[in-house]
């Protein structure tokens, strides 16, 4: 009977080892699933960066075109002017509004989706 008890004890040890292996395998599966999700997210982010880099030259060109419109103005066009204390507050407000409306601004950029299949 001793050999049967030894075999039973041996099988119990194997069973405990298999339970540990199953537990570790389940943990590894969860970790691999999480890694898979992260890799999928990285792939999506890489696609987004790829799209931006694909259009980067156009973006820089549009920004350059918008700023070229400002080159026709001199530094004096940006000056508010000297202060004249003899004016009333109403006159000062009107002058301020007029100056603000006259300050040169860059060209307005608009965002339009262009279908590349045309």
C-alpha positions in Angstrom: 0.0 0.0 0.0 2.9 2.3 0.6 3.7 2.5 -3.2 0.0 3.4 -3.9 0.1 6.2 -1.3 3.4 7.4 -2.7 1.9 7.5 -6.2 -1.2 9.3 -4.9 1.1 11.9 -3.2 3.1 12.2 -6.3 -0.1 12.8 -8.4 -1.3 15.4 -5.8 2.0 17.3 -6.2 1.6 17.1 -10.0 -1.9 18.4 -9.7 -0.8 21.3 -7.5 1.9 22.1 -10.0 -0.6 22.0 -12.8 -2.9 24.4 -10.8 0.0 26.8 -10.5 0.7 26.6 -14.2 -2.9 27.2 -15.0 -2.9 30.3 -12.7 0.3 31.6 -14.3 -1.1 30.9 -17.7 -4.3 32.9 -17.0 -2.2 35.8 -15.6 -0.1 35.7 -18.7 -3.2 35.7 -20.9 -4.5 38.8 -19.2 -1.2 40.6 -19.6 -0.9 39.6 -23.2 -4.5 40.9 -23.9 -3.5 44.2 -22.2 -0.4 44.3 -24.3 -2.4 43.6 -27.4 -4.7 46.5 -26.6 -1.8 48.8 -26.1 -0.2 47.8 -29.4 -3.5 48.4 -31.1 -3.7 51.9 -29.6 -0.1 52.6 -30.6 -0.9 51.5 -34.1 -3.8 53.9 -34.2 -1.7 56.7 -32.8 1.0 56.0 -35.4 -1.6 56.3 -38.1 -2.7 59.7 -36.8 0.9 60.9 -36.7 1.4 59.5 -40.2 -1.6 61.5 -41.4 -0.3 64.7 -39.8 3.2 64.2 -41.2 1.7 63.5 -44.7 0.1 66.9 -44.6 2.9 68.7 -42.7 4.2 70.5 -45.8 0.8 71.8 -46.7 0.2 73.0 -43.1 3.5 74.8 -43.1 2.7 76.3 -46.5 -0.6 77.6 -45.3 0.9 79.1 -42.1 3.6 80.8 -44.3 1.0 82.2 -46.6 -1.0 83.6 -43.7 2.1 85.3 -42.3 3.2 86.7 -45.7 0.2 89.0 -45.6 1.7 90.7 -42.6 5.0 91.5 -44.3 3.4 94.4 -46.2 3.0 96.3 -42.9 5.7 98.3 -41.2 6.4 98.4 -37.5 4.7 101.8 -37.3 1.4 100.1 -38.3 1.4 98.2 -35.0 2.1 101.3 -32.8 -0.9 102.5 -30.9 0.3 106.1 -30.9 1.1 108.7 -28.4 -1.1 109.5 -25.5 -3.1 112.7 -25.6 -4.4 113.5 -22.1 -6.5 116.4 -23.4 -9.1 114.0 -24.9 -12.1 113.0 -23.0 -12.6 109.4 -22.0 -15.3 109.1 -24.7 -12.9 110.3 -27.4 -10.2 108.0 -26.0 -12.5 105.0 -26.2 -13.4 105.9 -29.8 -9.8 106.3 -30.7 -8.9 103.0 -29.1 -11.7 101.2 -30.9 -10.6 102.8 -34.2 -6.9 101.8 -33.6 -7.9 98.2 -32.7 -10.0 97.9 -35.8 -7.1 99.1 -37.9 -4.3 96.9 -36.6 -3.1 94.5 -39.2 -3.9 90.9 -38.6 -2.7 87.7 -40.4 -4.9 86.2 -43.1 -7.7 84.1 -41.8 -7.1 80.3 -42.1 -10.0 78.1 -42.7 -10.1 74.3 -42.4 -11.6 72.4 -45.3 -11.7 68.7 -46.0 -10.5 68.0 -49.5 -11.5 64.7 -51.1 -8.4 63.2 -52.7 -10.4 61.0 -55.0 -11.4 63.8 -57.4 
